[in-house]
Amino acid sequence: MSKTMEKGLQLLDLFTEDHPYWRLDEISAYTEIPKPTALRLLRTLVEVGFLQRTPVERNGAIIDGDSYSLGLKLLQLGERVASGLEIRNIALPFMRQLQMQFNEAVQLITRENNNGVYIEKVESTRPVRLYTRVGRHAPLYAGACTRTLLSFLPDEEIDAILSMPLTNYASQTPKSAEEVWSLIKQVRSEGYAYSLSELEEGTVSIAVPIFNRHGEVEYSISIAGFPVSLPKENANHFLQSLWEAAANISEKIGYTHLYPYRNALKKS
């Protein structure tokens, strides 16, 4: 990769949810790229649409183009990536069916390094809705959907992930590797994960695994909402439908074995 391209990508990486706007002097100071070089890179990124000049308010006055933010070209590219994810097109009919059946949000997630990333969501029609968005990242150890992905990794890989510090997000975020391992064992034996107030206070998720053609858990699907409609004692009310959806999606992406949890409730 050329040095110029590397620096350009480095600049794009600065723009996050927590820091969506950057000024030239901030960029230069943070990246240690000289101002003239940073300015040339910024101008190029603006020309191709990856960045845009953004007016900001300062001391009651609007300063035109003082800051930079991500441009619409990246949104267009992101939409192309999203539309190219075959799993979304396969999963959506089953997600919509779950949403219509329970009127709760339904989410689809996959792994990206040590995080899960939300790749599709069907909203509830309830007046108060859960805030999650496609593209959001969450740690693998917290939250039902992400922990489902973690639970089916090889033990040594799980140990490596849990050897890193665990960030606390809400009152019930797992605090230690031992606590996460206890939850993982439940997921493996029961075929689902349940979380309450692990990533955001007062939110609930029930998630199950989706297997790919290699027999690996590549995705998970969850029903998510609030404790009043998703109490843990009522998890069985949702599980058979969740497992049926996950089994159908697994089959359509090439999984050739019987889905291991599909009839768990029918047998019990």
Number of C-alpha atoms within 10 A of each C-alpha: 5 7 8 11 11 10 16 17 13 12 21 15 10 18 16 11 8 7 9 12 20 19 14 17 14 13 20 18 11 11 13 10 15 13 15 11 12 20 16 12 18 21 14 14 19 18 11 13 15 19 22 20 19 17 16 15 10 9 6 7 9 11 13 11 13 16 18 21 22 23 17 14 15 14 13 12 12 13 11 11 10 17 12 11 12 10 18 18 13 15 21 18 13 19 27 17 15 21 20 15 11 15 19 23 25 28 26 26 30 22 21 13 10 17 21 28 23 24 20 23 22 20 21 20 12 11 5 9 14 17 10 14 15 14 14 13 19 20 21 25 33 28 27 29 33 31 28 35 29 28 25 19 14 9 12 9 12 20 13 10 19 18 11 9 10 16 14 13 15 16 14 17 22 21 15 14 18 11 12 21 19 10 20 22 13 15 23 14 9 12 19 26 25 25 21 26 19 22 23 16 14 16 20 26 27 26 32 29 33 28 24 18 15 11 14 14 21 20 26 25 32 31 29 28 26 18 14 10 13 21 15 16 7 10 15 11 13 17 22 17 17 25 24 16 22 27 22 18 25 27 18 15 17 13 19 14 12 10 19 12 19 20 12 13 11 7 6 5
